[in-house]
């Protein structure tokens, strides 16, 4: 017989914490970590309650704009430097 894990029920405190996190601009990943729940569970509950959660890209963009983190994105493309091989 296959055993299935039972999901932890959402209580009023968890829902209030989720709303607070969303109001503060938390991503689903951040909310999941704060609530100790799987990210899919947090996304589903937020969707059911109509609570918008910021995407990870939006959170990072906001942090970059505030200067809280540096832009470490990798730029793809050909190098225009003098060390690039001919014909590349």
PADO-74903 format. One line per field, with one value per residue (C-alpha): residue in three letters; z, y, x. Coordinates in pm, 1 decimal, always signed. Last residue first. Example, Ala and Ser with C-alpha at 12.3 -4.5 7.8 and 13.67 -1.06 7.14 Angstrom:
% residues 2
res <- ser_ala
up <- +714.0_+780.0
north <- -106.0_-450.0
east <- +1367.0_+1230.0
END
This chain:
% residues 88
res <- unk_unk_unk_unk_unk_unk_unk_unk_unk_unk_unk_unk_unk_unk_unk_unk_unk_unk_unk_unk_unk_unk_unk_unk_unk_unk_unk_unk_unk_unk_unk_unk_unk_unk_unk_unk_unk_unk_unk_unk_unk_unk_unk_unk_unk_unk_unk_unk_unk_unk_unk_unk_unk_unk_unk_unk_unk_unk_unk_unk_unk_unk_unk_unk_unk_unk_unk_unk_unk_unk_unk_unk_unk_unk_unk_unk_unk_unk_unk_unk_unk_unk_unk_unk_unk_unk_unk_unk
up <- -3501.7_-3820.0_-3644.5_-3286.1_-3002.1_-2797.5_-2924.5_-2761.3_-2938.5_-2771.8_-2927.6_-2740.7_-2402.6_-2111.1_-1776.5_-1515.8_-1203.5_-1145.7_-790.5_-498.7_-253.0_-494.6_-472.4_-846.1_-814.5_-533.2_-744.0_-1040.6_-817.0_-682.1_-1031.4_-1163.2_-869.7_-945.2_-706.0_-535.2_-597.3_-340.6_-503.6_-220.4_-440.6_-629.9_-306.9_-179.7_-503.9_-511.5_-147.9_-200.4_-512.7_-323.9_-63.4_+291.9_+576.0_+589.4_+550.4_+287.9_+90.1_+110.6_-25.8_-314.2_-391.5_-412.9_-137.0_-216.9_+137.8_+75.7_-39.0_+284.4_+490.9_+298.4_+346.1_+718.0_+750.4_+567.0_+794.3_+1106.1_+984.7_+941.7_+625.3_+665.0_+638.8_+347.8_+420.6_+297.6_+99.3_+184.3_-95.7_+0.0
north <- +3460.3_+3558.4_+3667.1_+3551.4_+3780.0_+3934.6_+4288.2_+4312.0_+4303.9_+3984.0_+3807.0_+3759.9_+3670.7_+3913.4_+3743.1_+3915.0_+4019.5_+4354.1_+4441.8_+4404.5_+4647.5_+4937.9_+5019.0_+4958.9_+4628.6_+4519.7_+4607.8_+4414.3_+4114.0_+4114.2_+4153.2_+3862.9_+3642.0_+3699.1_+3905.0_+3734.1_+3853.4_+3733.6_+3623.0_+3379.8_+3068.2_+3201.0_+3270.7_+2922.9_+2760.4_+2956.8_+2872.1_+2501.8_+2494.1_+2662.3_+2387.1_+2507.7_+2634.2_+2964.4_+3187.7_+2959.2_+2939.3_+3317.1_+3372.0_+3131.5_+3283.5_+3623.5_+3880.5_+4231.6_+4349.0_+4311.6_+3953.8_+3874.2_+4021.3_+3825.9_+3501.9_+3576.0_+3631.6_+3304.0_+3116.7_+3269.2_+3182.7_+2815.2_+2640.6_+2265.2_+2071.5_+1832.8_+1465.7_+1250.6_+950.1_+595.1_+341.4_+0.0
east <- +3434.0_+3613.8_+3932.2_+3963.7_+3852.5_+4133.3_+4075.6_+3732.3_+3398.4_+3285.4_+2995.8_+2677.1_+2541.5_+2541.0_+2536.7_+2322.4_+2505.5_+2333.7_+2423.8_+2185.7_+2024.7_+2064.2_+1694.1_+1654.8_+1842.7_+1608.6_+1304.5_+1444.4_+1515.5_+1158.3_+1014.7_+1222.2_+1119.6_+752.5_+545.8_+256.0_-99.9_-355.0_-680.3_-754.2_-746.9_-443.1_-255.9_-344.3_-224.9_+101.3_+174.1_+103.7_+318.0_+603.3_+603.7_+544.4_+760.9_+574.0_+879.0_+1033.8_+710.5_+668.5_+1021.1_+957.9_+619.1_+784.3_+751.4_+628.6_+548.2_+174.6_+239.5_+424.6_+142.6_-119.9_+76.6_+115.6_-259.2_-327.7_-86.8_-245.4_-596.8_-504.8_-393.4_-391.3_-66.0_-88.7_-110.2_+172.5_+60.3_+144.2_+133.4_+0.0
END
